[in-house]
């Protein structure tokens, strides 16, 4: 297909050919680069010691895979960035539908990939291929769906019901306070969250809820609903935390990770703390972590940041955090400058998700919050998750392309 | 403006035609900006604060914990040095062995709790599976080591809390390899593995056991192994490095290796051959004289103090130092346990049951026996030296000039000493009558020595006592020299009576080693030497680090005095109470001793001998403690030997000295009388005239008698070339006379030398005498003959007859 001349393009098509946002792209690439290096360092020994297939004592196992996925992810990011993001508007409900189906499939014996009674995974081709978490897909689907729908809020007329019946009056009242408007979002979100939480996948649930909440918040939904939802959610969480052993235990460990209660369960956390502390100001030097030699369990996963601090020190850790901070700030900056509300809401959802992951992961590693089991974007091992992450970055870049260049005087 | 309108609109009860959202972008931007600040900046504040708190504020605290778990610090054992005898024979060496370790806990872990499909097993099914595996393991271990106690194995295999059970210790290289193959083959390495260990080997088993000592888990425990532990053990090295959580060592730049320095080797003055002669002599004597309380012996170079051999009985095998091997100790184990049991029972304050008391008593008896066998009596015990001490008194008296060779002493059999009510008896109750100094020493005459002692006086006696080293430890490099506290009276408290008995070696105590050193000073030219057992310390490659130089503590008596005393002491063996130590060809000097021990019927018989008398190469002290009298108060042992140093220790020491001198290559020099009896080869005289034969025989110092008539010798007894003692009478057959083929050998035991000789020769045999000097007296009688009386032997055979002198000594 011959490339159309610029003059033949519609306005939108022209905008879609805008430049990539270099600061955002560079930050993504830098974090990805550092992440890959840290993953190699942290996973080397674990892989060497793992005699089970598919690792087979190959010290390069994790890094090779992760690098391959990173390559694929970068390609995907570029391709997605080339798509005119307006198309995501109609794609969003389809994507949401697909992700709900995928989430349901997690409960179907024979297709589900079940590990220790947890049903978070599916195979890419359902019966074969690498595994991925449908909740990752659901995250972006929810964000896109909400963004697409909420961006039309300004043009959506308020519903009017007959004032003659009580029902009608009640409905009118509910519409007026903005409740009816929220019902479709609530139902969708509740469906996804229920599917995720019973996998069980607590951290995924929290992230999806946060992503959706950020989009809702920015779209201008009245704050009272957030206070209400926050209150109900908080109460629910408190009940769960005090009534179920699982969460009570997590809380106990968080509150006193050095106590007798936490002897075995707090092990991972304590080893992480040893790692961070060993790093000191400037760190042991890249590749010089002692804790990764079997002390920190699965150092290539959720705990990777602690190995990073041990090797790069407080200064190195702050630099990584600075990069994340800049990426997030640039993300919101792009949101603020997005061409339309859909783009803005989408970026806000994606960047808030990213920020939440960073906060939860590092918060857990440093003991700021109880253990949630959230991986660190760009750093933790997980090929499909990384690809989806980069895909999301691609969406941001795609939206960024259509930001009109400042007028030259 | 707009905000105001919004508010007014919302106040209306009915929805208007307004849209759901506002067209205002302000709140959207505000909210986005809020999220931007929250997620881009504020969120990082607590994270950075936490990181700072952990990595900087608590850096030291947590890093210490981290490095505690990361550090691997283990010693590298140094090889313990070898111990060689003076000729380089290995007496002690170390080798790597292995211990087989079994972990019952890991055995359980090795049993999978899933079935073939990976489904978890029911608990009881799993337990049954574990139990079956344990049964199998017990079977495997029992098959590998049938010596193991099955009950113990069952218990250990099922003790699932245990990670470490030593199945077998000291596995040597060959078995180690076999076991390793077994472990690999059975995939048992997670619960059955071998750990390296070192084991000390003593190739000569019990030889010089007490001198060598042994090594236990803490290092050298007794003997040279203990004294020279620091030298032998070397310095352990150390590795400090980081480790993985699995405990394996990581090889990186932080690793710090300090090499182990191997221990030094020791070369002893002990000669394994001499040591074995010495130990054999002790053993034989114990057997022959029914000795009940052990024995000890020392062989030393009298000029340097180098110990050639040092032995105590009962002994042990340092390879298995906790095993009692001595028959006497084993025999006494049970009676001793019984005694202790009764004592415990009589004093049972805790009201323990009998079985427990018996257990205690048995372990006490065992540990007593072990201590007895580990002791080196020649060093760590004291004894009354008895008459052997007279040599020292003699040398002191000669040096002081209070006696001379021309002095005579009269012995009536006893003497009264002022201050003591009863007469002090001589060993020969009838008395030695008039005797020269040399005779008095030869007779071991107590009254004579009481006289000599009194001539010296208490002060001089005490001076020499100390000068001969009796008041101080010898300083030998062996452990456990006995304390000398209370071994003798204080100088100012010593009375005349004390002096009198001390003059013949009673009522004070010295250690055997002190005694041999003091005696050596008498005969080696007057020098008290410091005994030692380690000749040199060297590195593994043979570089000598330290060589022991003989050390003279002091000159006690002059060269001349020493020479005079030695001459007199030589006559003790050639003519006196030491006769039984005589060995033809060697000039042996010495002194007998029979010491009272203060316990009834327990006599310690000893002999101190040295040779050659003119140039002493070796000095030997042998003592047997408590030859069992045949009856209470009896004078003879159960084996029929008179209980005295002269009858028991002297003959043993004599042949020991001869063996040692032979081994050292000291040439035998016969005096005129001795050479007369030296074996000669029978010449061929058949077919020659009698006259010619006579001169041929005379050349060889042989006598002859003829049988038959004629001028020419037709046959001869013995055959040409036969070796017979000089002075023997050969038989020449003249004419047709034909000798008998064989004849019964007459019994000559109890006969004197001459009678025995003529009796045997008359019967057609020849006698080769041994045992005592050529100065045969009427008291010398044949004790044993090589062919018993009445047995038939070929005519012309040489019959060995051992003579014995019934001396009266003490």
Interface residues (C-beta under 8 A of the other chain):
Chain A: X45 X49 X150 X153 X154 X155 X156 X157 X158 X159 X160 X163 X172 X173 X175 X176 X178 X181 X214 X217 X218 X219 X220 X273 X274 X275 X276 X277 X278 X279 X280 X281 X290 X291 X293 X294 X295 X309 X313 X314 X317 X318 X321 X324 X325 X328 X329 X332 X333 X335 X336 X341 X344 X348 X351 X352 X355 X356 X358 X359 X362 X363 X366 X367 X368
Chain B: X10 X13 X14 X15 X16 X17 X18 X19 X20 X21 X22 X23 X27 X28 X29 X31 X32 X33 X35 X36 X39 X40 X41 X43 X44 X46 X47 X48 X50 X51 X52 X54 X55 X56 X58 X59 X61 X62 X63 X65 X66 X67 X69 X70 X242 X243 X244 X245 X246 X250
